[in-house]
Amino acid sequence: MENSPDYSWLNLPIHKNTLKNLKFNWQENPAILETLKMSFDGSIVAVLTSRVKSQLDNPEILRRRMGFEKMPKSFKIECEEEFYTYLAHHVEIAEE
């Protein structure tokens, strides 16, 4: 997998089965798949930085990522924006 400054790597890969019961079907949307780097087993390992940049600048999300606030027990993911917000919560801190 090539290393690209255009992508932000996740702390831990998120396997596609973790996100299979969503009302929002991201796996059948080619525009979304183009913004993700996937591993051979279908795990999301990175996301296009431009898609999560605004969420990464959100102070509440940053505090959660840094461990100063608890992560929500569950995320409501019913649209593209909520999907990228979820991914932003899992981007490595060092990426910024």
C-alpha positions as CSV (number, residue, x, y, z in Angstrom):
1,M,0.0,0.0,0.0
2,E,1.5,3.3,-1.0
3,N,2.0,6.1,1.6
4,S,0.3,9.3,0.6
5,P,0.1,12.7,2.3
6,D,-3.5,12.9,1.0
7,Y,-4.6,10.2,3.3
8,S,-5.0,10.1,7.1
9,W,-4.4,6.7,8.7
10,L,-6.7,5.3,11.3
11,N,-5.4,4.3,14.8
12,L,-6.8,0.8,14.2
13,P,-8.3,-0.7,11.1
14,I,-12.1,-0.8,11.0
15,H,-13.3,-4.0,9.5
16,K,-16.2,-3.7,7.1
17,N,-18.3,-6.2,9.2
18,T,-18.2,-3.6,12.0
19,L,-20.2,-1.3,9.8
20,K,-22.4,-3.8,8.1
21,N,-25.7,-3.1,9.8
22,L,-25.9,0.6,9.0
23,K,-28.9,2.2,7.4
24,F,-26.3,3.9,5.1
25,N,-24.7,1.5,2.6
26,W,-21.2,2.9,2.1
27,Q,-19.9,-0.3,0.5
28,E,-21.9,0.2,-2.6
29,N,-21.0,3.9,-3.1
30,P,-18.0,4.2,-5.5
31,A,-17.5,7.9,-4.6
32,I,-17.0,6.9,-0.9
33,L,-14.8,3.9,-1.7
34,E,-12.5,6.1,-3.7
35,T,-11.8,8.1,-0.5
36,L,-10.8,5.1,1.5
37,K,-7.7,2.8,1.6
38,M,-8.8,-0.7,2.3
39,S,-6.7,-3.7,3.4
40,F,-6.9,-7.1,1.7
41,D,-9.6,-8.3,4.3
42,G,-11.9,-5.3,3.8
43,S,-10.7,-3.2,6.7
44,I,-10.7,0.6,6.4
45,V,-7.1,1.7,7.2
46,A,-7.1,5.3,5.9
47,V,-9.4,8.0,4.7
48,L,-8.8,10.9,2.3
49,T,-7.8,13.8,4.5
50,S,-9.9,16.3,2.7
51,R,-13.1,14.3,3.6
52,V,-12.4,14.5,7.3
53,K,-10.5,17.8,7.7
54,S,-13.4,19.8,9.0
55,Q,-14.2,17.1,11.6
56,L,-10.5,16.9,12.6
57,D,-10.6,20.6,13.4
58,N,-13.7,20.2,15.7
59,P,-12.5,20.7,19.3
60,E,-15.0,18.1,20.7
61,I,-13.7,15.4,18.3
62,L,-10.1,16.4,19.0
63,R,-10.7,16.0,22.8
64,R,-12.2,12.6,22.3
65,R,-9.3,11.5,20.0
66,M,-6.8,12.7,22.7
67,G,-8.6,10.8,25.4
68,F,-9.8,13.9,27.3
69,E,-13.4,13.0,26.7
70,K,-15.1,9.6,26.4
71,M,-15.9,8.3,22.9
72,P,-19.7,7.8,22.4
73,K,-20.8,4.2,23.1
74,S,-22.3,4.1,19.7
75,F,-22.4,6.4,16.6
76,K,-25.5,7.2,14.5
77,I,-24.4,6.7,10.9
78,E,-27.2,7.3,8.5
79,C,-25.6,9.4,5.9
80,E,-22.2,10.2,4.3
81,E,-21.4,13.1,6.7
82,E,-22.0,10.9,9.8
83,F,-19.8,8.2,8.2
84,Y,-16.9,10.5,7.8
85,T,-17.4,12.0,11.3
86,Y,-17.1,8.4,12.7
87,L,-13.9,7.9,10.7
88,A,-12.5,11.2,12.0
89,H,-12.8,9.9,15.5
90,H,-10.4,7.2,14.6
91,V,-7.7,9.1,12.7
92,E,-4.2,9.0,14.3
93,I,-3.3,12.1,16.3
94,A,0.1,12.3,14.6
95,E,-1.6,12.8,11.2
96,E,-2.3,16.5,11.8
